[in-house]
């Protein structure tokens, strides 16, 4: 460009700074040492990708550690809300709190476990995974704080306003819409093709809205919202689990110089399993309590179990951080099998729902949060004793809750045991990982790749 020049001095002159301001640049973007190429002021100054990367890295460095990656606030929020929301529910269930705190306490409990706790974990995972896929720096600082604040508002508003309050109907579903838009922007700018996770999050937000409308008494189909949200999370575990579990297992076995055969990586069989899963879940949503739905769910459960066997989880039993992924995924076919039996009126559907939620979802969430918190802060990928105990406790909680629904043990006792195991599991996670998530990374640049 005619008349352009490159400024590589440690300090830009006042004339240069004024030029940059006039061309749409802020003072923060004229910090020393960036080596801008400064054209004549024919419009806004266009930065190249390297310059943009430097600016985003600088903004990350100026943010508190907690706001340098989406996994940090949202994993803390997910674990904390897992404890708080269940504590409120248990107090209501055992008459330790006023049952009129919410118009429908059961609906609130169901909604908060799914769209509050699980939703926060999904947000933390997505905000961490998308930068890995796109090669872009993660959303951090002010935008991340705003996003987390909206999620927190969605948790607190039900205590303050009635279910039909318009603010409640906007804020919480709006969180997922905003999250999907932010992720879509990153994917589009990088020309990446990982749009399915954005689509799932967008649909999850719609399911959230539908459930909120049903809780407000404005929709006769009271189950479709939370059931759709549950189905989406089951499908998401099927997709993401099918990527990370065999990949992590294979990498670890190769590092251990283990012999062949290695875990089967995603192939045509996995695609068939995902199609079966989607169809079976659609049958459950729109043709429940029918023989075809029951048969479809049984076939899907068997397919997921075969898929899990192909990943050879028994070979990594000495690695708690890895084996817990296999255990968490095992809850998926177990839950789908119970859901199939429920369609045939052989067991309570409550047992199946809790096998999928307290079992598959909670275990996978705890496993992924632990692994990501270590890996993306530059720490060794090894489970401590506290983390290992938390893994055991979350499975005890799931077994106890499913047992209570099946009537295997006295319900009151098993519910109390399940609750305490749940509190302990996520309490130990907070005890172990809050210092990690609130502190600097051990390895420079680790969060830029997160």
Secondary structure by P-SEA (a helix, b strand, c coil): cccbbbbccccccaaaaaaaaaacccccccccccccccccccccccccaaaaaaaaaaaaaacccccccccaaaaaaaaaaaaaaaaaaaaaaaccccccccccaaaaaaaaaaccaaaaaaaaaaaaaaaaaccccccccaaaaaaaaaaaaaaccccccccccccccccaaaaaaaaaaaaaaaaaaaccccaaaaaaaaaaaaaaaaaaaaaacccccccaaaaaaaaaaaaaaaaaaaccaaaaaaaaaaaacccccccccccaaaaaaaaaaaaaaaaaacccccaaaaaaaaaaaaaaaaaaaaacccccccccccaaaaaaaaaaaaaaaaaaaaaaccccaaaaaaaaaccaaaaaaaaaaaaaaaaaacccccccaaaaaaaaaaaaaaaaaaaaaaccccaaaaaaaaaaaaaaaaaaaaaccccccccccccccccccc
